[in-house]
């Protein structure tokens, strides 16, 4: 329910100056429509004010009789203490309402702060996830580039072998010294070593595992070749 300043003053027996002071201090809920101020009042507060006014009237009113009745019991007159007690009860009621409103305001502020913290945590988690995804993508790109680079070098070396063999076919077959050979087949090289059969298998497996990631290993027609003039294969030839 909403009341104008005049209506509020009439119902609650309060001066307009005091009402304006409470409005400025924002102690009353109000709205302004068409330049008219309306004070928001609950039905409970209105009924409470009406009951308080009735109690005051009953306490202050003095029964008027034209002729006193004989042996009639005297009605108690209102005292200053009774009026003060009524004001104290009203004041206590208003204080309780103010405390409840303050508790609600504190709870709303706490809920809003918690909501902001939760939102901040969600945003941080989202950015951390995006950073991790970007890191994984960059690692995949680097691996792919490395594989392409190794493949390019292997193809280039195989083409060099093909070119050398084609040149050999058109030239007279002349035995070359062992030191002049560039590429050595892994199988032939292992035969020249004084090692056991299972050790040769282990070395060959080691070369096959490292083929896609090691540019020192050259493959052509299913055979593995070594470039002893350019590379050191000590780590792969351990037995």
N, C-alpha and C positions, 0 to 999 in steps of 0.2 A: 504494500500500500504506500502511496506517496501523498504527502501533505505539503501545502504551501507554508510559508513562514508564519502567516497569521494563524492557520489551522494548527500548526505545531505548537505555537505559543498558547493557543486556547486549550488544547488537550493536555499539555504538559505543564501549564501554568508557569511559563518561563518568559522572561522579557525578550523582546526582539533583539536588544543589544547583546544579550548573552548568547542567543541563537546565532547571530552573525559572528560572534567571537568563536563559537564552536565550529562554525563552517570554515572560517579562515584557518583554524588549527586542524582542520580535516578530522575532527572528532565525530562528525556526523556524515553518513552516506547521503549524497544528494546528486541530482542531475539538473541540467539547465535546458529548458525547451522554450523556444520563442521568447527568450529573455526573461523567462519565469523560472525561479528556483523552486525545485520540489525536493523535499527531504524524504528519503526512503525509510519507512518505519514498518516493522513486522507486526503482525496481528497480535503476537504475544506481548510485545512491548506496549502496544496500544491498550490492551486489556489490563496489563499490569499498571499502567499509569492511571487508567480509570479506577481500578480498585484502590490505588493509593489515595486518589482524590476523595473517594467515598469514605475511606477510613479517616482522612483528615477532617472531612465535614462532620462525621459522626463524633470525632474526638473534640472538635472545637464547638460544635453546636450546643447551645444551652437550652434545655426545654423550657418553653414559656407556658405558663398556666395562669388562667385568670384568677383562679382561687386554689390555693394549696389544699390538697386532699388530706384529710386527717389520717394519721397512721400510715400514709404512703411512704415507701422507702425512698430516700433521697438518691438521685442519680449522680454518679461520680462526674465531677467536672474535669474538663481537659486541663492537663498540666503541661508545663514547658518540657518536662522530662519525657512525656508521651510523644510530643511533637518531635523532639530530638531523636527519640528511638525510631520513629518512622523514617526520618531523613537518613539515619545511620543504616537502616535496612536497605533503603533505596541505593545509598552510596555503595554498600557492599555488593549489591546485585550488579551494579554497573561495573565495579572493579573486577568481579568474576568474569563478566563478558569481555572486558578489555584483555584480561589474561588469556582467555581462550582464543581471542583473535590474534594476539601476539604469538601464541604457540602455533597457530595455523600458518602465520606468515613465515615463522622460522622454518617450519617443515617444508613449505613451498620453496624457500630459498635453498634448503639443503637438497631437495629433490632436483632442482634445476642445476645445481653445481655437480651433482652426481651424474646427471644426464650429459653435461658438457664433458666431464671426464671420460665417460664411456665412449662418447663420440670421438674424442681425441685418441683414445686407445685404438678404436676401429680404424681411424685414418692412418695411424702409425703402422698398424699391422698390415694394412693394404699396401703401403709404400714398401715395407720390408719384403712382402711377397713379390711385388713387381721387381724390386732390385734383384732378388734371387732368380727370378725367371730371366731377367736380362743377362745376368751373369752366366746362366746355363746356355743361353742362346749364343753368347759370345764364345764360350768354350767350344760349342759344337762347330761354329764357323771356323775357329782356329784349327780344330782337328781336320775339318774338311779341306781347308787350304793346305795344311801340311801333307795330307794324303795326295792331293792333286799335284803338289810340288814334287813329291817323291815319285809319283807315277810318271810325271813329265821327264824327270831325270832318267828313270829306268828306260822309258821309250827311246830317249835320245841315245842312251848307251847301246840299246839293242840295234838301233839303226846304224850306229857306228860299227857294230860287229858285222851286220849285213853288208855294209859298204866294203869293209875290209875283206870279207870272204868273196864278194863279187870280184874285187880287184885281184884276189889270188887266183881265181878261176881263169882269168885272162892272161896271167903271167906264167912263165915257165915254172914248173914244179921244182923248187930248189929247197933243199933242207935248210932250215934256219937254226941257228944256235938256240939253245934252251933259254938263254938270257934275253933274246930278242922277242920272245912271245909276250903279248900284252895280257890276254885272258887265258885262264887255266880252268878247265872244268873241275868242279868240286869232286866228282867221283874219281877222276884220274889222280887228283891231288891226294885224296885220302888213301888211294892204293899205294902211293909212294911213301906213306907214313907207316912206321912200324908200330901199329896199334891193333887192337883186337876188333872183331866184327861188331860186337855190341857197342863199342866206343864209336865206331864209324857211323852206326845208326843214330846214336845220340847226337853226334855232331851234325849230321844231315837234318835231323828233326829240328835242331836249334836254328839252322839256316832257314828252313822252311817257315818256322814261326816268326822269324825276324824279317822275312822277305818284304812284307808290305810297309814296314816302318824303317828299314835300314837301306840307305842308298848304296851301300857298298856291295850289296848282293845283286847280281845280274842274272836274269832268267831268259832263256830262249829255247823254244821248242821243247819245253818241259825239263830242260837241263839248267843247272845252276853253275854260274861262272864266277871266278875270283879275278879281281884286278890287283895283283900283288904289287905292281909297280906304283899304284896310287894309294892303296889302303892297307891298313894293318888289321888282320883278322885274328889276332891272338885271343881276344875274349871269346870268339865263337868257336875256336878250334881247341878249347880246353878239353881234356879227356882224363 
